[in-house]
Amino acid sequence: MEKKIRYFGISFRSRQHLSWFKCSVVIFLACFALFVFHFSIGKELGDQRILKVLCICISGIYGIALLMALRMTRGKEKNSSEEFSVDCIWFNGAMMIVYIVPLIILL
């Protein structure tokens, strides 16, 4: 039985999952702060190209991670590493949607 890692009440299968989650939270909070700044204070500072590029790049990163997880977990092959699991597919897909929605709003 594998030992689960607990972080703020969330169970993770490996340290890599915990690191990816922490990094995702930091990136999300930074992007959220940038969006809040742009729409409350800096709207008159210019166009929204930087926000669009940011959303495209970050959703692309999650898309690549999603494709890697799909490739590693497809079929009945057993994954030799603990880095990829079905949970990776759901998490990376959800995070990709989180960054695509503002992109659609900005268009």
N, C-alpha and C positions, 0 to 999 in steps of 0.2 A: 504494500500500500504506500503510495507516494505521500509525502508530507506537504500539506498545503501551507501557503504563506498567507497570513492575515494582515490586511492593511486597511484601517478605518472600517472594519467590519466586512470587507470584501475578501473573498478567498481567491488566491491565484495559484495556478499549478506550478509555476516556476518563477525564478527571479527575472527572467527575460520578459514575461508577461507583466510583472510588476513595473519593471523599468519602462516598458512601452506605454503602460497606463499613466505613469507619472509624467512622462514626456508629453503624452497627449493632453493631459490636464493643463500643463504649463503652456503649451502651444495654444490650446483653446482659450485660456484666460488672457493671453497676450493678444490674440486676434479679437476677442470680445472687447478688450480695452481699446484697441485701435478703432473698432467699429463705433464704439460709444463716443470716443474722441471725435471721430470724423463727423458723425451725425449730430453731435451736440455743439461742438466748438469749431471744428475745422472745416465745416462744409464749404465755407466761402474761400478756403485756401486752395482749392483746385478741383481737378476732376477725380474720378473714382477708379482710374486705371490701376493704381497700386493695390487697391482692395480686390479688384478683379484678378490681377496676377497672383496675389496672395492666395485667394480661394482656389484658383486653378492649380497652383503648385502644391498646396497642402492636400487637396482632394486627389491629386495625382499620386502623391506619396502613399496615401491610404489605399488608392486603387491598386498600386503595385503590390503593397502588402497583402491586399485581398486576393489578388491573382496568385501570389506565392502560396498563400494559405490554401486556396482552392487546389492548386497543383499538388501540394504536399499531402493533402488529406483526401484526395479523390479516390474513388474505388475502395477496395478492401485492403489496400496496402497499409501496413502498420508503419507509423511514423517513428523513425529511430531516434529523433531528437524530441525534446519537449517544447521546442520553440513554436511549433504550429499545431493547432487543434481546431476543432469545429468552432470553438468560441472565438478564435481569431477571425473567422469568416464573418460572424455576426458583428463583432466589435468594429472591425475595419470597414465593413459595409455601412454601418450606422454612422461612423465618423465621416465617411466620404459624403453621405447624405447631408450631414450637419454643415459641411463646407460648400456643397453644391446649392443648397437652398438660398443662402445669401447671394451667391453668384447669379442665380435666376432673378432674385429681387433687384439686383443692381443693373441687370440688363434692361 
